[in-house]
Amino acid sequence: MIKLVRTDSSNIDFIELVKQLDAYLKITDGDEHDFYNQFNSIESLKHVIIAYENNKPIGCGAFKPFGSSKVEIKRMFTLTEERGKGIATKILNELEHWALELGYSYTILETGIRQTEAVEFYKKNNYLIIPNYGQYIGIENSLCFEKLLRYEKG
């Protein structure tokens, strides 16, 4: 049974999961890792979700405000051995619901074009490709997405 916990970036389990995420990204981003890493500080994230199975942290995600109507999804990660079980979708859905509860209308995010699993994951979860925003404008390896949030009936 997967348990989702709302917390913030001071959570030790989140910090440990992000260390594993960063090790993975260092490989996939290659020479561009330092550029991307500068935008991934977790020090002030107030909206973090951690997925647990049998009290073991197996995935995480977070968001931070981006203007008055949007939040930016950050630090999405699932342990390699736990992938393919729908955990990331559960985390993302919980982040979207939390953002809606706080009055936000959109989520945006950036991922690398080399992270093909992530690109397909966001497309599968109804994210649409948008022009690169903010610090990602003009960065060829970046792919940016957006999703309009709305409450699901049922």
C-alpha positions, 0 to 999 in steps of 0.5 A: 500500500502506497502512503503519500505524505505532505511535508517540506524540504527539511524532511530527511527522506526527501533529502535522501531521495533527492541525492539519488535523483541528482546522481541519476541526473548527473549521468543523463545531463552530462556536461549540462548538469551544473547548469541545471543543478543551479535551479534545483535547490531544495532549501525553501520548498514548502510543498513536498510529497513523499511516497512510502511503501512499508514505511520506506520512502520510494518516491518524491515530488515538490512544487514552488510558486511561479507567479500568482496562478502557477506552480512549478513541479520540481524534484520528481523521482521514483526509485529505479526498482519501484518504477512502472507501478504508477507511483510517480502518477500518484505523487504528481496527482497529489501535487496537482490537488495540493496546488488546486487547494491553494488556489493555483490554476496551472502547473508548469515544469521543465525536463531534459529532452534526454530524459525520455521516460520523463517526457513520456510520463508528462505527456501521459499525464496530460501535460502539453509542451509549451515554449521554454520559460524563464531560465530555460529560454534558448536551452536546446536540451530543455523541454517545458510543459504546462497543465491546466488544473481542474477538479475531477468529478467523481 
